Amino acid sequence: MLVQVYGDNAMKKRAVYKWGKRFSEGRESVTDEERTGRPATNRPEENTAKARQIVPENRRLIVRCIAEQVNIDKETVRKILTEDLDMRNVCAKVVPKELTEEQKQRRVFTY
């Protein structure tokens, strides 16, 4: 019946039985419970600090090179650059997203 109503988005039969059992045992919430193990984030402050130190030295470094130097995953480096350091790529150069007033003035005179 679930497949008829929800199509491909329906839960599998085994999952329905598992959740039915959990609720019959007294569970009241469908949210995940706390689990032990590795945390969801892999961006400790030391990795962010290393990336923050590497980027100003050579802004033309690609994410792969930074990942090799810091010894972390490329996706983690991309998240550090975009989310933690608030940077983006401009013509293969990593720059801050927001320009300072001095940079804006210099840009006006350059063009």
C-alpha positions, 0 to 999 in steps of 0.5 A, spaced: 500 500 500 505 504 501 508 503 494 502 505 491 501 511 495 508 514 495 511 510 489 519 509 489 519 514 495 516 508 500 520 505 505 522 498 504 517 493 508 523 491 513 524 498 515 516 499 516 516 493 521 523 495 524 519 502 526 513 499 527 517 494 533 520 500 535 514 504 536 510 498 539 516 498 544 515 505 547 519 510 542 515 516 541 520 520 536 522 519 529 529 523 530 535 519 530 538 518 537 545 520 539 550 515 537 558 514 539 563 514 534 566 519 530 563 526 529 560 528 523 565 534 522 572 533 520 574 540 520 578 541 527 581 548 528 588 546 526 586 544 519 583 551 518 589 554 521 594 550 516 589 552 510 589 559 513 596 560 513 597 556 506 592 560 502 595 567 502 602 564 501 600 562 494 593 564 492 593 560 485 594 553 489 588 548 487 584 544 492 588 538 491 595 541 493 592 544 499 589 537 501 596 534 500 600 539 504 595 539 510 594 531 509 586 532 509 581 530 504 579 535 498 572 536 500 574 538 507 579 543 504 573 546 499 569 546 505 574 550 509 575 555 504 568 556 502 565 556 509 570 557 514 575 562 511 569 565 507 573 565 500 571 563 493 575 562 486 576 567 481 580 566 475 583 560 479 585 564 484 582 564 491 580 570 494 575 573 500 568 573 498 567 581 500 572 586 498 575 591 503 573 599 501 581 600 499 580 594 494 574 596 491 577 603 490 583 600 487 579 596 483 575 602 480 582 605 478 585 599 475 579 599 470 
